[in-house]
């Protein structure tokens, strides 16, 4: 197990018996509609203000500081805490003093959602996805690799070394974001689950009401 050399402040992120309705209502800080191909723009990831004049892309920002862009909406269920989820992803680091984001991993992963084994930003971003969906997550340092026990960890020793070097640079320049392009492939019950988790799922109508409340009345 590689121990990451990062001294970012630790975060408090409680999992366990969390209800999805309260999670969604509590977690969304605001949604910003901005212009341009933000989904493809590495420069946006380093812009923590969330203001970039490029066209027609909605960027969601939660109270934790996580930002995400819906690349493709899924049609399946959203994962519930305690379920097994399968994802494919490509991971990058965007440093504030660099124009281009730097790729450090591309892989698939199967893990228990809400187990606190994954970086908090990834777990949070997955919670409101639907199976089949694709999302770009822009994850601040406090929701990233704050300890060496968090995944997803690159399988290749060279990739792990590269991630360590990028994390050291993040600390050195006191800024930057992780960027994860994620596809949610599967969410299903874990047959070995002993009942430590409880959750409910939102219907499309309930999700539309919540998003409408966030966006406010249209002008």
C-alpha positions as CSV (number, residue, x, y, z in Angstrom):
1,X,0.0,0.0,0.0
2,X,1.4,3.3,-1.0
3,X,1.3,6.0,1.6
4,X,0.6,9.4,0.0
5,X,2.8,12.3,1.0
6,X,0.2,14.9,1.5
7,X,-0.5,17.2,4.4
8,X,-3.8,18.7,3.4
9,X,-6.3,19.2,6.2
10,X,-8.4,16.1,7.1
11,X,-12.1,16.2,6.4
12,X,-15.1,14.9,8.4
13,X,-17.5,12.9,6.2
14,X,-19.9,10.7,8.0
15,X,-21.3,7.6,6.3
16,X,-23.6,4.9,7.6
17,X,-27.3,5.5,8.1
18,X,-27.8,8.5,5.8
19,X,-31.1,9.1,4.1
20,X,-30.8,10.1,0.4
21,X,-33.5,12.8,0.7
22,X,-31.7,14.7,3.5
23,X,-28.4,14.1,1.7
24,X,-29.6,15.7,-1.5
25,X,-31.3,18.6,0.2
26,X,-28.4,19.3,2.5
27,X,-25.5,18.9,0.1
28,X,-26.4,21.2,-2.8
29,X,-25.1,24.7,-2.3
30,X,-25.9,26.1,-5.7
31,X,-25.9,25.4,-9.4
32,X,-24.2,27.7,-11.9
33,X,-25.0,27.8,-15.6
34,X,-22.0,28.9,-17.5
35,X,-21.0,29.1,-21.2
36,X,-18.8,26.9,-23.3
37,X,-17.4,23.5,-23.4
38,X,-16.5,23.4,-19.7
39,X,-16.7,19.6,-19.8
40,X,-13.6,19.6,-22.0
41,X,-11.9,22.6,-20.5
42,X,-9.0,21.9,-18.1
43,X,-8.7,25.5,-17.3
44,X,-12.1,25.5,-15.6
45,X,-11.0,22.9,-13.1
46,X,-8.5,25.3,-11.6
47,X,-11.0,28.1,-11.4
48,X,-12.6,27.8,-8.0
49,X,-14.9,30.7,-8.6
50,X,-17.0,28.6,-11.0
51,X,-17.3,31.6,-13.4
52,X,-16.2,31.0,-16.9
53,X,-17.8,32.5,-20.0
54,X,-18.1,29.6,-22.4
55,X,-21.6,28.3,-23.6
56,X,-24.5,26.2,-22.2
57,X,-23.0,23.9,-19.6
58,X,-24.5,23.5,-16.1
59,X,-22.0,23.1,-13.3
60,X,-23.4,21.8,-10.0
61,X,-21.5,22.8,-6.9
62,X,-22.3,21.2,-3.5
63,X,-21.7,22.7,0.0
64,X,-18.7,20.5,0.4
65,X,-16.9,22.2,-2.5
66,X,-17.4,19.3,-5.0
67,X,-18.3,20.5,-8.5
68,X,-19.6,18.2,-11.3
69,X,-20.9,18.3,-14.9
70,X,-23.4,15.9,-16.3
71,X,-21.8,14.5,-19.4
72,X,-24.6,11.9,-20.0
73,X,-27.6,11.2,-17.8
74,X,-28.2,7.6,-16.8
75,X,-31.5,5.8,-17.0
76,X,-30.9,3.3,-14.2
77,X,-31.2,3.6,-10.4
78,X,-29.0,5.7,-8.2
79,X,-26.6,3.8,-5.9
80,X,-27.6,3.5,-2.3
81,X,-25.1,3.4,0.6
82,X,-24.1,-0.2,1.3
83,X,-24.5,-1.3,-2.3
84,X,-21.7,-2.5,-4.5
85,X,-21.0,-0.1,-7.4
86,X,-18.9,-0.6,-10.5
87,X,-17.4,2.3,-12.3
88,X,-14.9,3.1,-15.1
89,X,-13.0,6.3,-14.8
90,X,-10.1,8.4,-16.0
91,X,-8.4,10.6,-13.4
92,X,-6.4,13.8,-13.8
93,X,-4.7,16.4,-11.7
94,X,-5.2,20.1,-12.6
95,X,-2.7,22.4,-10.9
96,X,-3.3,26.2,-10.8
97,X,0.0,27.0,-12.4
98,X,-0.5,24.6,-15.4
99,X,-2.7,25.1,-18.5
100,X,-3.1,21.4,-19.1
101,X,-4.5,18.8,-16.7
102,X,-2.3,15.8,-16.2
103,X,-3.6,12.2,-16.4
104,X,-2.5,9.8,-13.7
105,X,-4.9,6.9,-13.9
106,X,-7.6,5.2,-16.1
107,X,-9.3,2.0,-14.8
108,X,-12.4,0.3,-13.5
109,X,-13.3,-0.3,-9.9
110,X,-15.9,-2.3,-7.8
111,X,-16.4,-1.2,-4.2
112,X,-19.0,-0.7,-1.5
113,X,-20.6,2.7,-1.8
114,X,-20.4,4.8,1.4
115,X,-17.7,2.6,3.1
116,X,-15.3,5.6,3.4
117,X,-12.7,3.6,1.4
118,X,-12.8,6.0,-1.6
119,X,-12.0,9.6,-1.6
120,X,-15.0,11.6,-0.3
121,X,-15.5,13.7,-3.5
122,X,-15.9,10.5,-5.6
123,X,-18.3,8.9,-3.2
124,X,-20.4,12.1,-2.9
125,X,-20.5,12.6,-6.7
126,X,-21.6,9.0,-7.3
127,X,-24.5,9.2,-4.8
128,X,-26.7,11.3,-7.2
129,X,-25.7,9.6,-10.4
130,X,-27.8,7.0,-12.2
131,X,-26.5,3.7,-13.6
132,X,-25.5,4.4,-17.2
133,X,-24.6,8.0,-16.5
134,X,-21.3,9.8,-17.1
135,X,-20.1,12.7,-15.0
136,X,-17.1,14.9,-14.7
137,X,-16.2,15.5,-11.0
138,X,-14.0,18.4,-10.0
139,X,-12.7,17.5,-6.5
140,X,-11.0,19.9,-4.2
141,X,-8.0,18.7,-2.1
142,X,-10.0,18.4,1.1
143,X,-12.2,15.8,-0.6
144,X,-9.3,13.9,-2.2
145,X,-6.4,11.8,-1.0
146,X,-6.2,13.2,2.5
147,X,-4.9,9.9,3.9
148,X,-3.0,7.0,2.4
149,X,-5.8,4.5,2.9
150,X,-8.2,6.0,0.4
151,X,-8.8,4.9,-3.2
152,X,-9.0,4.5,-6.0
153,X,-5.2,3.9,-6.0
154,X,-3.5,3.3,-9.4
155,X,-2.5,-0.3,-9.9
156,X,0.8,0.5,-11.7
157,X,3.8,1.4,-9.5
158,X,4.7,4.1,-12.0
159,X,1.2,5.5,-11.9
160,X,1.3,5.5,-8.1
161,X,4.6,7.3,-8.1
162,X,3.2,9.9,-10.5
163,X,0.2,10.5,-8.3
164,X,2.4,11.0,-5.3
165,X,4.5,13.5,-7.2
166,X,1.4,15.4,-8.3
167,X,0.0,15.4,-4.7
168,X,3.4,16.8,-3.5
169,X,3.1,19.6,-6.2
170,X,-0.5,20.3,-5.0
171,X,0.8,20.8,-1.5
172,X,3.7,22.9,-2.7
173,X,1.6,25.3,-4.7
174,X,-1.3,25.2,-2.2
175,X,-3.9,24.5,-4.8
176,X,-5.3,22.4,-7.5
177,X,-8.1,19.9,-8.1
178,X,-8.6,16.2,-8.9
179,X,-10.7,15.6,-12.0
180,X,-12.5,12.3,-12.5
181,X,-14.5,11.4,-15.6
182,X,-16.7,8.6,-14.3
183,X,-19.2,6.2,-15.8
184,X,-21.5,4.4,-13.4
185,X,-21.8,0.9,-14.7
186,X,-23.6,-1.0,-11.9
187,X,-25.2,-0.6,-8.5
188,X,-26.6,-3.6,-6.7
189,X,-27.1,-5.0,-3.2
190,X,-24.3,-6.7,-1.5
191,X,-25.3,-10.1,-0.4
192,X,-22.8,-10.0,2.4
193,X,-24.3,-6.8,3.8
194,X,-25.2,-7.2,7.5
195,X,-27.7,-4.3,7.6
196,X,-25.3,-1.5,8.7
197,X,-26.6,0.8,6.0
198,X,-30.0,2.3,5.3
199,X,-31.1,4.5,2.4
200,X,-33.9,5.3,0.0
201,X,-33.9,6.3,-3.6
202,X,-35.3,9.4,-5.2
203,X,-37.8,9.2,-8.0
204,X,-37.3,11.3,-11.1
205,X,-40.1,13.6,-10.0
206,X,-38.5,14.2,-6.6
207,X,-35.1,14.9,-8.1
208,X,-36.7,17.4,-10.5
209,X,-38.4,19.2,-7.6
210,X,-35.1,19.4,-5.7
211,X,-33.2,20.7,-8.7
212,X,-36.0,23.2,-9.4
213,X,-35.7,24.5,-5.8
214,X,-32.0,24.9,-6.3
215,X,-32.3,26.7,-9.6
216,X,-35.1,29.0,-8.4
217,X,-37.9,30.5,-10.6
218,X,-36.9,31.0,-14.2
219,X,-36.7,34.6,-15.4
